[in-house]
Every structure is written in structure tokens, then in C-alpha cells.
Amino acid sequence: MNALALFFAILGATYVSWLIMKFIVWIDGADEFECEEEPCEEARSAEPTERRSAA
């Protein structure tokens, strides 16, 4: 096997492992609900009302 074929074999193996990793992450996140807000977003939306009531 020459150097160019080895390079493409390593590149292909890296790409396939990256695709498998993305698939696993996609499958892992498939059971989460999209409509739920993140806790930090809830805190940001509640922050202006606290400032208004304090003033």
C-alpha cells in the first residue's frame, strides 16, 4: 500500500467514526422533548420581572 492509499484509508476511517459518533448523539437526544425550556432561559425570562418589582 502506498502512502496516498494509506492517507485515504485513515481519512475514511476517521470520517466513518465521526458519522457513527454523530448518529449516537442524535439517537441519544431523540428522547428529549423540544418544547421544554432550558433552566437558564427560564431564569433570563424571570429576571426582568424581578427588577421591575424591586424598583
N, CA, C and O atoms as a GROMACS GRO file, in nm:
protein
  220
    1MET      N    1   0.086  -0.118   0.000
    1MET     CA    2   0.000   0.000   0.000
    1MET      C    3   0.091   0.124   0.000
    1MET      O    4   0.180   0.138   0.083
    2ASN      N    5   0.065   0.210  -0.094
    2ASN     CA    6   0.148   0.330  -0.098
    2ASN      C    7   0.096   0.437   0.000
    2ASN      O    8  -0.008   0.417   0.063
    3ALA      N    9   0.165   0.545   0.011
    3ALA     CA   10   0.135   0.647   0.111
    3ALA      C   11   0.001   0.715   0.085
    3ALA      O   12  -0.071   0.749   0.179
    4LEU      N   13  -0.034   0.735  -0.042
    4LEU     CA   14  -0.160   0.801  -0.075
    4LEU      C   15  -0.280   0.713  -0.036
    4LEU      O   16  -0.380   0.764   0.015
    5ALA      N   17  -0.271   0.585  -0.061
    5ALA     CA   18  -0.379   0.494  -0.024
    5ALA      C   19  -0.392   0.485   0.128
    5ALA      O   20  -0.503   0.479   0.180
    6LEU      N   21  -0.281   0.485   0.198
    6LEU     CA   22  -0.286   0.483   0.344
    6LEU      C   23  -0.350   0.610   0.398
    6LEU      O   24  -0.428   0.606   0.492
    7PHE      N   25  -0.317   0.723   0.337
    7PHE     CA   26  -0.376   0.850   0.378
    7PHE      C   27  -0.528   0.847   0.362
    7PHE      O   28  -0.601   0.886   0.453
    8PHE      N   29  -0.576   0.800   0.247
    8PHE     CA   30  -0.720   0.794   0.224
    8PHE      C   31  -0.789   0.690   0.311
    8PHE      O   32  -0.906   0.707   0.346
    9ALA      N   33  -0.720   0.583   0.344
    9ALA     CA   34  -0.777   0.483   0.434
    9ALA      C   35  -0.795   0.541   0.575
    9ALA      O   36  -0.898   0.519   0.638
   10ILE      N   37  -0.696   0.615   0.622
   10ILE     CA   38  -0.706   0.680   0.754
   10ILE      C   39  -0.814   0.788   0.752
   10ILE      O   40  -0.892   0.801   0.846
   11LEU      N   41  -0.818   0.865   0.643
   11LEU     CA   42  -0.919   0.969   0.630
   11LEU      C   43  -1.060   0.910   0.628
   11LEU      O   44  -1.150   0.964   0.691
   12GLY      N   45  -1.079   0.802   0.556
   12GLY     CA   46  -1.209   0.735   0.551
   12GLY      C   47  -1.250   0.677   0.685
   12GLY      O   48  -1.366   0.688   0.724
   13ALA      N   49  -1.156   0.617   0.755
   13ALA     CA   50  -1.187   0.560   0.887
   13ALA      C   51  -1.223   0.670   0.987
   13ALA      O   52  -1.312   0.652   1.070
   14THR      N   53  -1.155   0.782   0.978
   14THR     CA   54  -1.186   0.894   1.066
   14THR      C   55  -1.325   0.949   1.037
   14THR      O   56  -1.401   0.979   1.129
   15TYR      N   57  -1.358   0.962   0.909
   15TYR     CA   58  -1.489   1.015   0.871
   15TYR      C   59  -1.602   0.920   0.913
   15TYR      O   60  -1.705   0.965   0.963
   16VAL      N   61  -1.583   0.792   0.894
   16VAL     CA   62  -1.686   0.695   0.933
   16VAL      C   63  -1.704   0.695   1.084
   16VAL      O   64  -1.817   0.688   1.132
   17SER      N   65  -1.597   0.704   1.161
   17SER     CA   66  -1.612   0.708   1.307
   17SER      C   67  -1.681   0.837   1.351
   17SER      O   68  -1.756   0.837   1.448
   18TRP      N   69  -1.655   0.948   1.280
   18TRP     CA   70  -1.724   1.074   1.310
   18TRP      C   71  -1.873   1.063   1.281
   18TRP      O   72  -1.956   1.112   1.359
   19LEU      N   73  -1.909   0.998   1.169
   19LEU     CA   74  -2.050   0.978   1.137
   19LEU      C   75  -2.120   0.890   1.240
   19LEU      O   76  -2.234   0.917   1.278
   20ILE      N   77  -2.052   0.786   1.285
   20ILE     CA   78  -2.110   0.698   1.388
   20ILE      C   79  -2.130   0.775   1.517
   20ILE      O   80  -2.232   0.758   1.584
   21MET      N   81  -2.034   0.860   1.554
   21MET     CA   82  -2.047   0.940   1.675
   21MET      C   83  -2.166   1.035   1.664
   21MET      O   84  -2.243   1.049   1.759
   22LYS      N   85  -2.182   1.101   1.548
   22LYS     CA   86  -2.296   1.191   1.529
   22LYS      C   87  -2.428   1.115   1.537
   22LYS      O   88  -2.526   1.166   1.592
   23PHE      N   89  -2.432   0.994   1.483
   23PHE     CA   90  -2.553   0.912   1.488
   23PHE      C   91  -2.587   0.875   1.632
   23PHE      O   92  -2.704   0.879   1.671
   24ILE      N   93  -2.488   0.839   1.711
   24ILE     CA   94  -2.512   0.804   1.851
   24ILE      C   95  -2.562   0.924   1.929
   24ILE      O   96  -2.654   0.910   2.010
   25VAL      N   97  -2.506   1.041   1.906
   25VAL     CA   98  -2.551   1.162   1.974
   25VAL      C   99  -2.693   1.196   1.931
   25VAL      O  100  -2.774   1.239   2.014
   26TRP      N  101  -2.726   1.176   1.803
   26TRP     CA  102  -2.861   1.203   1.753
   26TRP      C  103  -2.962   1.107   1.816
   26TRP      O  104  -3.070   1.149   1.856
   27ILE      N  105  -2.926   0.979   1.826
   27ILE     CA  106  -3.014   0.880   1.887
   27ILE      C  107  -3.032   0.911   2.035
   27ILE      O  108  -3.143   0.898   2.088
   28ASP      N  109  -2.926   0.952   2.103
   28ASP     CA  110  -2.932   0.982   2.246
   28ASP      C  111  -3.023   1.101   2.273
   28ASP      O  112  -3.093   1.104   2.374
   29GLY      N  113  -3.023   1.200   2.186
   29GLY     CA  114  -3.105   1.318   2.205
   29GLY      C  115  -3.246   1.304   2.151
   29GLY      O  116  -3.326   1.397   2.165
   30ALA      N  117  -3.280   1.190   2.090
   30ALA     CA  118  -3.411   1.174   2.028
   30ALA      C  119  -3.522   1.162   2.132
   30ALA      O  120  -3.638   1.188   2.100
   31ASP      N  121  -3.490   1.122   2.255
   31ASP     CA  122  -3.593   1.105   2.356
   31ASP      C  123  -3.620   1.232   2.437
   31ASP      O  124  -3.703   1.230   2.527
   32GLU      N  125  -3.551   1.339   2.406
   32GLU     CA  126  -3.574   1.464   2.477
   32GLU      C  127  -3.684   1.543   2.408
   32GLU      O  128  -3.698   1.539   2.286
   33PHE      N  129  -3.763   1.615   2.486
   33PHE     CA  130  -3.871   1.693   2.431
   33PHE      C  131  -3.820   1.829   2.387
   33PHE      O  132  -3.740   1.891   2.457
   34GLU      N  133  -3.866   1.874   2.272
   34GLU     CA  134  -3.820   2.002   2.217
   34GLU      C  135  -3.888   2.121   2.284
   34GLU      O  136  -3.834   2.232   2.281
   35CYS      N  137  -4.005   2.101   2.343
   35CYS     CA  138  -4.081   2.214   2.394
   35CYS      C  139  -4.034   2.262   2.531
   35CYS      O  140  -4.074   2.369   2.576
   36GLU      N  141  -3.951   2.185   2.598
   36GLU     CA  142  -3.904   2.226   2.730
   36GLU      C  143  -3.799   2.336   2.718
   36GLU      O  144  -3.711   2.330   2.633
   37GLU      N  145  -3.810   2.437   2.804
   37GLU     CA  146  -3.711   2.544   2.806
   37GLU      C  147  -3.596   2.506   2.896
   37GLU      O  148  -3.612   2.431   2.993
   38GLU      N  149  -3.481   2.556   2.863
   38GLU     CA  150  -3.363   2.533   2.946
   38GLU      C  151  -3.379   2.613   3.077
   38GLU      O  152  -3.443   2.718   3.076
   39PRO      N  153  -3.322   2.566   3.187
   39PRO     CA  154  -3.333   2.640   3.313
   39PRO      C  155  -3.276   2.781   3.304
   39PRO      O  156  -3.328   2.873   3.367
   40CYS      N  157  -3.169   2.799   3.228
   40CYS     CA  158  -3.110   2.932   3.219
   40CYS      C  159  -3.202   3.026   3.140
   40CYS      O  160  -3.204   3.146   3.166
   41GLU      N  161  -3.278   2.973   3.043
   41GLU     CA  162  -3.372   3.057   2.969
   41GLU      C  163  -3.488   3.100   3.060
   41GLU      O  164  -3.536   3.212   3.049
   42GLU      N  165  -3.531   3.010   3.148
   42GLU     CA  166  -3.637   3.046   3.242
   42GLU      C  167  -3.589   3.155   3.337
   42GLU      O  168  -3.665   3.246   3.371
   43ALA      N  169  -3.465   3.145   3.379
   43ALA     CA  170  -3.410   3.246   3.470
   43ALA      C  171  -3.398   3.381   3.400
   43ALA      O  172  -3.422   3.485   3.460
   44ARG      N  173  -3.361   3.378   3.271
   44ARG     CA  174  -3.349   3.504   3.197
   44ARG      C  175  -3.486   3.567   3.176
   44ARG      O  176  -3.498   3.690   3.181
   45SER      N  177  -3.589   3.487   3.153
   45SER     CA  178  -3.722   3.544   3.130
   45SER      C  179  -3.782   3.595   3.261
   45SER      O  180  -3.865   3.686   3.258
   46ALA      N  181  -3.742   3.539   3.375
   46ALA     CA  182  -3.794   3.583   3.504
   46ALA      C  183  -3.717   3.704   3.558
   46ALA      O  184  -3.768   3.775   3.644
   47GLU      N  185  -3.600   3.727   3.509
   47GLU     CA  186  -3.515   3.833   3.563
   47GLU      C  187  -3.574   3.974   3.545
   47GLU      O  188  -3.571   4.051   3.641
   48PRO      N  189  -3.627   4.012   3.428
   48PRO     CA  190  -3.679   4.149   3.415
   48PRO      C  191  -3.799   4.176   3.506
   48PRO      O  192  -3.815   4.288   3.552
   49THR      N  193  -3.883   4.076   3.533
   49THR     CA  194  -3.997   4.100   3.622
   49THR      C  195  -3.950   4.125   3.766
   49THR      O  196  -4.010   4.205   3.837
   50GLU      N  197  -3.843   4.057   3.807
   50GLU     CA  198  -3.789   4.079   3.942
   50GLU      C  199  -3.733   4.222   3.953
   50GLU      O  200  -3.748   4.286   4.057
   51ARG      N  201  -3.670   4.269   3.848
   51ARG     CA  202  -3.616   4.405   3.850
   51ARG      C  203  -3.727   4.509   3.855
   51ARG      O  204  -3.716   4.610   3.924
   52ARG      N  205  -3.836   4.482   3.781
   52ARG     CA  206  -3.948   4.577   3.782
   52ARG      C  207  -4.015   4.584   3.919
   52ARG      O  208  -4.054   4.691   3.964
   53SER      N  209  -4.029   4.467   3.984
   53SER     CA  210  -4.096   4.467   4.113
   53SER      C  211  -4.007   4.529   4.222
   53SER      O  212  -4.058   4.581   4.322
   54ALA      N  213  -3.875   4.522   4.204
   54ALA     CA  214  -3.784   4.577   4.303
   54ALA      C  215  -3.776   4.731   4.292
   54ALA      O  216  -3.746   4.800   4.390
   55ALA      N  217  -3.804   4.782   4.173
   55ALA     CA  218  -3.793   4.928   4.154
   55ALA      C  219  -3.914   4.999   4.194
   55ALA      O  220  -3.920   5.121   4.184
   0.00000   0.00000   0.00000
